[in-house]
Amino acid sequence: MLKCSLCIHDERTAKIDIIDGKPVCRECQVYLRHPVDREKIRAELEELMKDVDRAILAYSGGKDSTVALYLAKEVYRVPELEAVMVDHGLMAEEAIENARRVAEALGVPFTLLRYDYSD
C-alpha cells in the first residue's frame, strides 16, 4: 500500500501519485504548489485585529476555535470578548462543559444558545 512520503495519508484516505520517485498525496501536491506564507498571514491578521475592541467569537470547543479564542484573548487582547456556542441538538453535554471550562479559564464570558429544531 502506498503511503505519502510527506504526511500520514495512504491509499485508503487519498489519491497518491509518484512524483520524482516518491509517493505524494494530492493534498501535499497542492501544498507544495501553493505554500502557505505564514508571515504574510500573521501580518494581515495583526492589521485586521489592531483596532478590534469588541468581538463575539463563534466557539465550537474544537481545536481551531479554541486557538482562535486564545489568540483573541491572549495575543490580540480584545477587551470585550464573548465566546458563543450554538447547540444544534447533537452535542454531548461533556463537550459543552469542556468548552465552557476553556472559556472560563481564559476569562472569557461563555454563552450557550440552544434551539429546538423539532417544529
N, CA, C and O atoms as a GROMACS GRO file, in nm:
protein
  476
    1MET      N    1   0.085  -0.118   0.000
    1MET     CA    2   0.000   0.000   0.000
    1MET      C    3   0.090   0.125   0.000
    1MET      O    4   0.183   0.135   0.080
    2LEU      N    5   0.060   0.217  -0.090
    2LEU     CA    6   0.136   0.342  -0.096
    2LEU      C    7   0.099   0.434   0.020
    2LEU      O    8  -0.017   0.447   0.057
    3LYS      N    9   0.202   0.499   0.075
    3LYS     CA   10   0.184   0.597   0.181
    3LYS      C   11   0.256   0.724   0.137
    3LYS      O   12   0.368   0.718   0.087
    4CYS      N   13   0.190   0.838   0.156
    4CYS     CA   14   0.252   0.966   0.120
    4CYS      C   15   0.384   0.981   0.194
    4CYS      O   16   0.393   0.952   0.314
    5SER      N   17   0.484   1.028   0.123
    5SER     CA   18   0.616   1.046   0.186
    5SER      C   19   0.624   1.175   0.269
    5SER      O   20   0.724   1.199   0.336
    6LEU      N   21   0.518   1.258   0.263
    6LEU     CA   22   0.521   1.386   0.334
    6LEU      C   23   0.422   1.397   0.450
    6LEU      O   24   0.438   1.482   0.537
    7CYS      N   25   0.321   1.311   0.451
    7CYS     CA   26   0.220   1.321   0.558
    7CYS      C   27   0.175   1.180   0.598
    7CYS      O   28   0.246   1.082   0.576
    8ILE      N   29   0.058   1.171   0.658
    8ILE     CA   30   0.010   1.042   0.709
    8ILE      C   31  -0.087   0.972   0.615
    8ILE      O   32  -0.129   0.860   0.644
    9HIS      N   33  -0.124   1.035   0.503
    9HIS     CA   34  -0.220   0.972   0.412
    9HIS      C   35  -0.162   0.846   0.348
    9HIS      O   36  -0.042   0.836   0.321
   10ASP      N   37  -0.252   0.751   0.324
   10ASP     CA   38  -0.217   0.637   0.241
   10ASP      C   39  -0.327   0.621   0.138
   10ASP      O   40  -0.417   0.705   0.128
   11GLU      N   41  -0.322   0.514   0.060
   11GLU     CA   42  -0.419   0.495  -0.049
   11GLU      C   43  -0.563   0.484  -0.001
   11GLU      O   44  -0.656   0.504  -0.080
   12ARG      N   45  -0.582   0.452   0.125
   12ARG     CA   46  -0.719   0.443   0.176
   12ARG      C   47  -0.782   0.580   0.197
   12ARG      O   48  -0.904   0.592   0.194
   13THR      N   49  -0.700   0.683   0.217
   13THR     CA   50  -0.753   0.815   0.252
   13THR      C   51  -0.727   0.922   0.148
   13THR      O   52  -0.784   1.031   0.158
   14ALA      N   53  -0.643   0.896   0.048
   14ALA     CA   54  -0.613   0.998  -0.052
   14ALA      C   55  -0.558   0.935  -0.180
   14ALA      O   56  -0.504   0.824  -0.177
   15LYS      N   57  -0.574   1.006  -0.289
   15LYS     CA   58  -0.514   0.965  -0.416
   15LYS      C   59  -0.365   0.996  -0.406
   15LYS      O   60  -0.328   1.108  -0.370
   16ILE      N   61  -0.281   0.899  -0.438
   16ILE     CA   62  -0.136   0.917  -0.427
   16ILE      C   63  -0.072   0.895  -0.562
   16ILE      O   64  -0.098   0.796  -0.630
   17ASP      N   65   0.012   0.989  -0.601
   17ASP     CA   66   0.087   0.982  -0.727
   17ASP      C   67   0.236   0.967  -0.694
   17ASP      O   68   0.281   1.004  -0.586
   18ILE      N   69   0.309   0.913  -0.789
   18ILE     CA   70   0.454   0.903  -0.774
   18ILE      C   71   0.515   1.026  -0.841
   18ILE      O   72   0.498   1.046  -0.962
   19ILE      N   73   0.586   1.107  -0.763
   19ILE     CA   74   0.649   1.228  -0.814
   19ILE      C   75   0.796   1.222  -0.779
   19ILE      O   76   0.834   1.210  -0.662
   20ASP      N   77   0.880   1.230  -0.882
   20ASP     CA   78   1.025   1.219  -0.863
   20ASP      C   79   1.061   1.094  -0.784
   20ASP      O   80   1.152   1.095  -0.700
   21GLY      N   81   0.989   0.986  -0.812
   21GLY     CA   82   1.017   0.859  -0.748
   21GLY      C   83   0.961   0.842  -0.608
   21GLY      O   84   0.984   0.739  -0.544
   22LYS      N   85   0.887   0.942  -0.559
   22LYS     CA   86   0.833   0.935  -0.423
   22LYS      C   87   0.681   0.944  -0.426
   22LYS      O   88   0.624   1.020  -0.505
   23PRO      N   89   0.613   0.866  -0.340
   23PRO     CA   90   0.468   0.878  -0.331
   23PRO      C   91   0.428   1.008  -0.260
   23PRO      O   92   0.476   1.037  -0.151
   24VAL      N   93   0.339   1.086  -0.326
   24VAL     CA   94   0.293   1.213  -0.269
   24VAL      C   95   0.143   1.223  -0.291
   24VAL      O   96   0.095   1.209  -0.404
   25CYS      N   97   0.068   1.246  -0.182
   25CYS     CA   98  -0.078   1.256  -0.194
   25CYS      C   99  -0.117   1.387  -0.261
   25CYS      O  100  -0.037   1.481  -0.268
   26ARG      N  101  -0.240   1.394  -0.311
   26ARG     CA  102  -0.288   1.514  -0.380
   26ARG      C  103  -0.290   1.636  -0.289
   26ARG      O  104  -0.262   1.747  -0.334
   27GLU      N  105  -0.322   1.618  -0.162
   27GLU     CA  106  -0.324   1.732  -0.070
   27GLU      C  107  -0.185   1.792  -0.055
   27GLU      O  108  -0.169   1.914  -0.056
   28CYS      N  109  -0.084   1.709  -0.040
   28CYS     CA  110   0.053   1.759  -0.029
   28CYS      C  111   0.099   1.822  -0.160
   28CYS      O  112   0.176   1.918  -0.159
   29GLN      N  113   0.052   1.769  -0.273
   29GLN     CA  114   0.087   1.829  -0.401
   29GLN      C  115   0.034   1.972  -0.411
   29GLN      O  116   0.104   2.061  -0.458
   30VAL      N  117  -0.088   1.993  -0.365
   30VAL     CA  118  -0.145   2.129  -0.365
   30VAL      C  119  -0.063   2.219  -0.274
   30VAL      O  120  -0.030   2.332  -0.311
   31TYR      N  121  -0.029   2.170  -0.156
   31TYR     CA  122   0.051   2.250  -0.062
   31TYR      C  123   0.187   2.285  -0.122
   31TYR      O  124   0.234   2.398  -0.105
   32LEU      N  125   0.250   2.192  -0.190
   32LEU     CA  126   0.381   2.218  -0.250
   32LEU      C  127   0.372   2.322  -0.361
   32LEU      O  128   0.464   2.402  -0.379
   33ARG      N  129   0.262   2.320  -0.436
   33ARG     CA  130   0.243   2.418  -0.544
   33ARG      C  131   0.205   2.555  -0.490
   33ARG      O  132   0.238   2.657  -0.551
   34HIS      N  133   0.136   2.558  -0.376
   34HIS     CA  134   0.087   2.683  -0.318
   34HIS      C  135   0.123   2.688  -0.170
   34HIS      O  136   0.036   2.674  -0.084
   35PRO      N  137   0.250   2.706  -0.139
   35PRO     CA  138   0.290   2.706   0.002
   35PRO      C  139   0.226   2.821   0.080
   35PRO      O  140   0.197   2.927   0.025
   36VAL      N  141   0.206   2.797   0.207
   36VAL     CA  142   0.145   2.896   0.296
   36VAL      C  143   0.252   2.996   0.339
   36VAL      O  144   0.358   2.958   0.389
   37ASP      N  145   0.223   3.124   0.320
   37ASP     CA  146   0.313   3.230   0.366
   37ASP      C  147   0.267   3.273   0.505
   37ASP      O  148   0.186   3.364   0.519
   38ARG      N  149   0.319   3.206   0.606
   38ARG     CA  150   0.274   3.229   0.743
   38ARG      C  151   0.300   3.373   0.791
   38ARG      O  152   0.219   3.429   0.864
   39GLU      N  153   0.411   3.430   0.751
   39GLU     CA  154   0.440   3.568   0.792
   39GLU      C  155   0.340   3.666   0.731
   39GLU      O  156   0.298   3.761   0.797
   40LYS      N  157   0.303   3.643   0.606
   40LYS     CA  158   0.203   3.730   0.541
   40LYS      C  159   0.068   3.717   0.612
   40LYS      O  160   0.001   3.818   0.637
   41ILE      N  161   0.030   3.595   0.645
   41ILE     CA  162  -0.097   3.573   0.715
   41ILE      C  163  -0.093   3.638   0.852
   41ILE      O  164  -0.189   3.702   0.894
   42ARG      N  165   0.018   3.623   0.923
   42ARG     CA  166   0.032   3.683   1.056
   42ARG      C  167   0.021   3.835   1.047
   42ARG      O  168  -0.047   3.897   1.129
   43ALA      N  169   0.087   3.896   0.949
   43ALA     CA  170   0.082   4.041   0.933
   43ALA      C  171  -0.059   4.088   0.900
   43ALA      O  172  -0.105   4.190   0.952
   44GLU      N  173  -0.128   4.014   0.812
   44GLU     CA  174  -0.266   4.050   0.777
   44GLU      C  175  -0.358   4.039   0.898
   44GLU      O  176  -0.445   4.123   0.918
   45LEU      N  177  -0.339   3.935   0.978
   45LEU     CA  178  -0.422   3.917   1.097
   45LEU      C  179  -0.395   4.027   1.200
   45LEU      O  180  -0.488   4.079   1.261
   46GLU      N  181  -0.269   4.062   1.218
   46GLU     CA  182  -0.236   4.170   1.310
   46GLU      C  183  -0.298   4.302   1.265
   46GLU      O  184  -0.350   4.377   1.348
   47GLU      N  185  -0.294   4.330   1.136
   47GLU     CA  186  -0.356   4.452   1.083
   47GLU      C  187  -0.507   4.449   1.105
   47GLU      O  188  -0.566   4.550   1.143
   48LEU      N  189  -0.568   4.336   1.080
   48LEU     CA  190  -0.712   4.321   1.098
   48LEU      C  191  -0.753   4.339   1.244
   48LEU      O  192  -0.856   4.400   1.273
   49MET      N  193  -0.674   4.287   1.336
   49MET     CA  194  -0.710   4.286   1.478
   49MET      C  195  -0.667   4.409   1.556
   49MET      O  196  -0.709   4.425   1.670
   50LYS      N  197  -0.586   4.496   1.498
   50LYS     CA  198  -0.525   4.603   1.576
   50LYS      C  199  -0.625   4.700   1.640
   50LYS      O  200  -0.597   4.754   1.747
   51ASP      N  201  -0.739   4.722   1.578
   51ASP     CA  202  -0.837   4.816   1.632
   51ASP      C  203  -0.962   4.749   1.687
   51ASP      O  204  -1.061   4.817   1.717
   52VAL      N  205  -0.960   4.617   1.700
   52VAL     CA  206  -1.078   4.545   1.749
   52VAL      C  207  -1.086   4.562   1.900
   52VAL      O  208  -0.994   4.527   1.973
   53ASP      N  209  -1.199   4.618   1.946
   53ASP     CA  210  -1.216   4.632   2.091
   53ASP      C  211  -1.334   4.553   2.145
   53ASP      O  212  -1.351   4.540   2.266
   54ARG      N  213  -1.417   4.499   2.054
   54ARG     CA  214  -1.530   4.415   2.095
   54ARG      C  215  -1.547   4.305   1.991
   54ARG      O  216  -1.538   4.330   1.871
   55ALA      N  217  -1.572   4.183   2.038
   55ALA     CA  218  -1.592   4.073   1.944
   55ALA      C  219  -1.674   3.960   2.007
   55ALA      O  220  -1.664   3.933   2.127
   56ILE      N  221  -1.753   3.897   1.923
   56ILE     CA  222  -1.820   3.772   1.958
   56ILE      C  223  -1.756   3.665   1.872
   56ILE      O  224  -1.750   3.678   1.750
   57LEU      N  225  -1.707   3.560   1.936
   57LEU     CA  226  -1.640   3.454   1.864
   57LEU      C  227  -1.728   3.330   1.863
   57LEU      O  228  -1.766   3.280   1.969
   58ALA      N  229  -1.760   3.280   1.745
   58ALA     CA  230  -1.836   3.155   1.733
   58ALA      C  231  -1.744   3.042   1.780
   58ALA      O  232  -1.641   3.015   1.718
   59TYR      N  233  -1.781   2.978   1.890
   59TYR     CA  234  -1.693   2.884   1.957
   59TYR      C  235  -1.755   2.745   1.960
   59TYR      O  236  -1.859   2.724   2.022
   60SER      N  237  -1.689   2.649   1.893
   60SER     CA  238  -1.739   2.512   1.891
   60SER      C  239  -1.676   2.427   2.001
   60SER      O  240  -1.728   2.322   2.037
   61GLY      N  241  -1.564   2.474   2.054
   61GLY     CA  242  -1.490   2.395   2.152
   61GLY      C  243  -1.386   2.306   2.088
   61GLY      O  244  -1.310   2.239   2.157
   62GLY      N  245  -1.380   2.306   1.955
   62GLY     CA  246  -1.279   2.228   1.883
   62GLY      C  247  -1.144   2.298   1.883
   62GLY      O  248  -1.129   2.409   1.936
   63LYS      N  249  -1.046   2.232   1.825
   63LYS     CA  250  -0.909   2.286   1.826
   63LYS      C  251  -0.900   2.422   1.758
   63LYS      O  252  -0.838   2.514   1.812
   64ASP      N  253  -0.960   2.435   1.641
   64ASP     CA  254  -0.946   2.560   1.566
   64ASP      C  255  -1.009   2.678   1.638
   64ASP      O  256  -0.946   2.783   1.651
   65SER      N  257  -1.132   2.661   1.686
   65SER     CA  258  -1.196   2.774   1.754
   65SER      C  259  -1.134   2.800   1.891
   65SER      O  260  -1.140   2.913   1.940
   66THR      N  261  -1.076   2.698   1.953
   66THR     CA  262  -1.006   2.720   2.080
   66THR      C  263  -0.880   2.804   2.057
   66THR      O  264  -0.851   2.894   2.136
   67VAL      N  265  -0.807   2.775   1.951
   67VAL     CA  266  -0.690   2.857   1.917
   67VAL      C  267  -0.735   3.000   1.885
   67VAL      O  268  -0.670   3.096   1.928
   68ALA      N  269  -0.843   3.015   1.809
   68ALA     CA  270  -0.894   3.149   1.777
   68ALA      C  271  -0.932   3.225   1.904
   68ALA      O  272  -0.903   3.344   1.916
   69LEU      N  273  -0.996   3.157   1.998
   69LEU     CA  274  -1.034   3.220   2.124
   69LEU      C  275  -0.910   3.262   2.203
   69LEU      O  276  -0.904   3.373   2.256
   70TYR      N  277  -0.812   3.175   2.210
   70TYR     CA  278  -0.688   3.206   2.280
   70TYR      C  279  -0.618   3.327   2.216
   70TYR      O  280  -0.576   3.419   2.287
   71LEU      N  281  -0.608   3.327   2.084
   71LEU     CA  282  -0.542   3.439   2.015
   71LEU      C  283  -0.614   3.570   2.041
   71LEU      O  284  -0.551   3.672   2.070
   72ALA      N  285  -0.747   3.568   2.030
   72ALA     CA  286  -0.824   3.690   2.052
   72ALA      C  287  -0.803   3.744   2.193
   72ALA      O  288  -0.790   3.865   2.212
   73LYS      N  289  -0.800   3.656   2.290
   73LYS     CA  290  -0.788   3.697   2.430
   73LYS      C  291  -0.645   3.729   2.470
   73LYS      O  292  -0.618   3.836   2.526
   74GLU      N  293  -0.553   3.639   2.443
   74GLU     CA  294  -0.417   3.649   2.497
   74GLU      C  295  -0.318   3.721   2.406
   74GLU      O  296  -0.227   3.788   2.454
   75VAL      N  297  -0.334   3.707   2.275
   75VAL     CA  298  -0.238   3.768   2.183
   75VAL      C  299  -0.287   3.905   2.137
   75VAL      O  300  -0.212   4.003   2.142
   76TYR      N  301  -0.413   3.912   2.093
   76TYR     CA  302  -0.466   4.039   2.041
   76TYR      C  303  -0.537   4.121   2.148
   76TYR      O  304  -0.576   4.235   2.123
   77ARG      N  305  -0.553   4.063   2.266
   77ARG     CA  306  -0.605   4.135   2.383
   77ARG      C  307  -0.734   4.211   2.354
   77ARG      O  308  -0.746   4.329   2.387
   78VAL      N  309  -0.830   4.143   2.292
   78VAL     CA  310  -0.960   4.205   2.266
   78VAL      C  311  -1.027   4.231   2.402
   78VAL      O  312  -1.054   4.137   2.476
   79PRO      N  313  -1.054   4.359   2.435
   79PRO     CA  314  -1.105   4.391   2.569
   79PRO      C  315  -1.242   4.332   2.600
   79PRO      O  316  -1.264   4.280   2.710
   80GLU      N  317  -1.333   4.339   2.505
   80GLU     CA  318  -1.468   4.285   2.526
   80GLU      C  319  -1.486   4.168   2.430
   80GLU      O  320  -1.515   4.187   2.312
   81LEU      N  321  -1.471   4.048   2.482
   81LEU     CA  322  -1.476   3.927   2.402
   81LEU      C  323  -1.575   3.830   2.464
   81LEU      O  324  -1.579   3.813   2.585
   82GLU      N  325  -1.656   3.768   2.379
   82GLU     CA  326  -1.751   3.668   2.427
   82GLU      C  327  -1.745   3.546   2.337
   82GLU      O  328  -1.741   3.558   2.215
   83ALA      N  329  -1.744   3.428   2.398
   83ALA     CA  330  -1.748   3.302   2.324
   83ALA      C  331  -1.893   3.255   2.318
   83ALA      O  332  -1.958   3.241   2.422
   84VAL      N  333  -1.943   3.231   2.198
   84VAL     CA  334  -2.081   3.187   2.181
   84VAL      C  335  -2.082   3.051   2.112
   84VAL      O  336  -2.026   3.034   2.004
   85MET      N  337  -2.147   2.956   2.177
   85MET     CA  338  -2.160   2.821   2.123
   85MET      C  339  -2.307   2.797   2.090
   85MET      O  340  -2.395   2.832   2.168
   86VAL      N  341  -2.331   2.736   1.974
   86VAL     CA  342  -2.467   2.701   1.935
   86VAL      C  343  -2.481   2.550   1.947
   86VAL      O  344  -2.410   2.474   1.880
   87ASP      N  345  -2.573   2.507   2.032
   87ASP     CA  346  -2.602   2.364   2.046
   87ASP      C  347  -2.711   2.328   1.946
   87ASP      O  348  -2.826   2.370   1.961
   88HIS      N  349  -2.674   2.252   1.846
   88HIS     CA  350  -2.768   2.212   1.741
   88HIS      C  351  -2.843   2.085   1.777
   88HIS      O  352  -2.914   2.028   1.694
   89GLY      N  353  -2.828   2.041   1.899
   89GLY     CA  354  -2.900   1.924   1.946
   89GLY      C  355  -2.822   1.795   1.938
   89GLY      O  356  -2.869   1.691   1.985
   90LEU      N  357  -2.704   1.798   1.879
   90LEU     CA  358  -2.624   1.676   1.864
   90LEU      C  359  -2.497   1.678   1.948
   90LEU      O  360  -2.417   1.584   1.943
   91MET      N  361  -2.478   1.784   2.024
   91MET     CA  362  -2.355   1.796   2.104
   91MET      C  363  -2.370   1.725   2.237
   91MET      O  364  -2.474   1.732   2.302
   92ALA      N  365  -2.265   1.657   2.276
   92ALA     CA  366  -2.263   1.592   2.407
   92ALA      C  367  -2.250   1.698   2.515
   92ALA      O  368  -2.181   1.798   2.497
   93GLU      N  369  -2.318   1.677   2.627
   93GLU     CA  370  -2.309   1.773   2.739
   93GLU      C  371  -2.164   1.789   2.786
   93GLU      O  372  -2.123   1.898   2.826
   94GLU      N  373  -2.089   1.680   2.781
   94GLU     CA  374  -1.948   1.686   2.822
   94GLU      C  375  -1.869   1.782   2.732
   94GLU      O  376  -1.784   1.856   2.781
   95ALA      N  377  -1.896   1.780   2.602
   95ALA     CA  378  -1.828   1.870   2.508
   95ALA      C  379  -1.864   2.016   2.538
   95ALA      O  380  -1.778   2.104   2.533
   96ILE      N  381  -1.990   2.040   2.570
   96ILE     CA  382  -2.034   2.175   2.604
   96ILE      C  383  -1.965   2.222   2.732
   96ILE      O  384  -1.918   2.336   2.739
   97GLU      N  385  -1.959   2.136   2.831
   97GLU     CA  386  -1.895   2.173   2.957
   97GLU      C  387  -1.745   2.195   2.940
   97GLU      O  388  -1.688   2.284   3.003
   98ASN      N  389  -1.681   2.114   2.856
   98ASN     CA  390  -1.538   2.135   2.829
   98ASN      C  391  -1.515   2.271   2.766
   98ASN      O  392  -1.422   2.342   2.803
   99ALA      N  393  -1.600   2.308   2.671
   99ALA     CA  394  -1.588   2.439   2.606
   99ALA      C  395  -1.609   2.551   2.707
   99ALA      O  396  -1.537   2.650   2.706
  100ARG      N  397  -1.708   2.534   2.792
  100ARG     CA  398  -1.735   2.634   2.895
  100ARG      C  399  -1.612   2.650   2.987
  100ARG      O  400  -1.575   2.762   3.022
  101ARG      N  401  -1.551   2.538   3.026
  101ARG     CA  402  -1.434   2.545   3.115
  101ARG      C  403  -1.315   2.616   3.048
  101ARG      O  404  -1.244   2.693   3.113
  102VAL      N  405  -1.295   2.590   2.920
  102VAL     CA  406  -1.185   2.657   2.849
  102VAL      C  407  -1.208   2.807   2.846
  102VAL      O  408  -1.118   2.885   2.875
  103ALA      N  409  -1.330   2.848   2.811
  103ALA     CA  410  -1.362   2.991   2.807
  103ALA      C  411  -1.342   3.054   2.945
  103ALA      O  412  -1.284   3.161   2.957
  104GLU      N  413  -1.390   2.987   3.048
  104GLU     CA  414  -1.375   3.039   3.184
  104GLU      C  415  -1.228   3.048   3.224
  104GLU      O  416  -1.187   3.145   3.288
  105ALA      N  417  -1.148   2.949   3.185
  105ALA     CA  418  -1.005   2.951   3.218
  105ALA      C  419  -0.935   3.070   3.152
  105ALA      O  420  -0.837   3.123   3.205
  106LEU      N  421  -0.985   3.110   3.036
  106LEU     CA  422  -0.928   3.226   2.967
  106LEU      C  423  -0.990   3.357   3.014
  106LEU      O  424  -0.946   3.465   2.974
  107GLY      N  425  -1.091   3.347   3.100
  107GLY     CA  426  -1.157   3.468   3.148
  107GLY      C  427  -1.250   3.530   3.045
  107GLY      O  428  -1.271   3.651   3.045
  108VAL      N  429  -1.305   3.446   2.958
  108VAL     CA  430  -1.394   3.494   2.852
  108VAL      C  431  -1.537   3.451   2.884
  108VAL      O  432  -1.560   3.333   2.910
  109PRO      N  433  -1.633   3.544   2.884
  109PRO     CA  434  -1.773   3.505   2.905
  109PRO      C  435  -1.817   3.403   2.799
  109PRO      O  436  -1.780   3.413   2.682
  110PHE      N  437  -1.896   3.306   2.843
  110PHE     CA  438  -1.941   3.197   2.756
  110PHE      C  439  -2.093   3.198   2.750
  110PHE      O  440  -2.160   3.200   2.854
  111THR      N  441  -2.147   3.197   2.630
  111THR     CA  442  -2.292   3.191   2.611
  111THR      C  443  -2.325   3.069   2.527
  111THR      O  444  -2.264   3.045   2.422
  112LEU      N  445  -2.421   2.990   2.574
  112LEU     CA  446  -2.468   2.873   2.501
  112LEU      C  447  -2.607   2.904   2.447
  112LEU      O  448  -2.697   2.939   2.523
  113LEU      N  449  -2.623   2.891   2.317
  113LEU     CA  450  -2.754   2.909   2.253
  113LEU      C  451  -2.807   2.772   2.216
  113LEU      O  452  -2.742   2.697   2.143
  114ARG      N  453  -2.924   2.740   2.266
  114ARG     CA  454  -2.988   2.612   2.233
  114ARG      C  455  -3.115   2.640   2.154
  114ARG      O  456  -3.192   2.729   2.188
  115TYR      N  457  -3.135   2.563   2.051
  115TYR     CA  458  -3.254   2.577   1.970
  115TYR      C  459  -3.327   2.444   1.962
  115TYR      O  460  -3.264   2.338   1.959
  116ASP      N  461  -3.457   2.451   1.960
  116ASP     CA  462  -3.540   2.332   1.944
  116ASP      C  463  -3.580   2.326   1.797
  116ASP      O  464  -3.663   2.405   1.751
  117TYR      N  465  -3.523   2.233   1.725
  117TYR     CA  466  -3.550   2.220   1.582
  117TYR      C  467  -3.663   2.123   1.554
  117TYR      O  468  -3.685   2.086   1.438
  118SER      N  469  -3.736   2.081   1.655
  118SER     CA  470  -3.840   1.980   1.636
  118SER      C  471  -3.964   2.034   1.566
  118SER      O  472  -4.044   1.955   1.515
  119ASP      N  473  -3.982   2.164   1.564
  119ASP     CA  474  -4.101   2.221   1.499
  119ASP      C  475  -4.090   2.223   1.348
  119ASP      O  476  -4.182   2.268   1.280
   0.00000   0.00000   0.00000
